[in-house]
Amino acid sequence: MDSVRALLEFANKDIDTLNHREKVRHGKTVASKLGALMLEYDTVKNPTGITFTILASNIAKARLLCWS
């Protein structure tokens, strides 16, 4: 979950005007959009390396958090 937290923090690194709830929503939206974009690439759809597998796993976790 630390990697998911890092992804959400990265998404909000330049946003200081939002409250906590808005930052969480924005971070989850960014993670969801990133995941959707990743799935457009054949190298991500058929991962051959550990990096893609880990990144895809983290995006999936972040997506689960989006709707919980």
N, C-alpha and C positions, 0 to 999 in steps of 0.2 A: 504494500500500500504506500510505501514511501515514494516509489517511482510515480505513482498516480498523483500523490500530493505535489511532487516536484513539477509534474506536467501542469497541474492546475495553478500552481504558483507562477510558473513561467508565463502562462496565458494572461495573468493579471499583474505582471511585473511593472507595467507602466500606467496602471489605472489606480489613481489615488482617491478619486472622487466618489467611488461607489461604496456602499456599505457592505457588510460581510455577506448578506444574502445575495446581493446583486453580483458580487465577485464570484461566489460559488456558482451561480447560474451562468455567468459569462465564461468561467473556466470550463464548465461542463459542456457548454455549447461549442467552444473552441475544440475541445477534445473529441466531441462527436463529429464535427466537421473534418477534423484531421483524419479521423478513422475512415470516414466516407471517401475522402480524397485518396487515402492510402490504398483502398480497395480498387481504385481505378487502374493501378499499375500491376502489370503481370508479375513483376518480381516480388510484389507483396502478396498477391493472390497465391502464388506458388513459392513460398519462401525457401531459400536454399541455405541461408545462413542463420546463425543464432541471433544476430542483431535484429533481423526482421521478425523473428519469432517472439523475442522479448518485447519489441515495440508494439507488435500487434496485440500481445497479451495485455500490455498496459493500457492500450486504447480500449480494449474490450472491458477492462475493469472500470475505466473512467466512464464508459457508456452506461455500464450498470448503475453507477452512482448517479448518472443524469436523471434516471427515472425512478430513483428510490427516495 
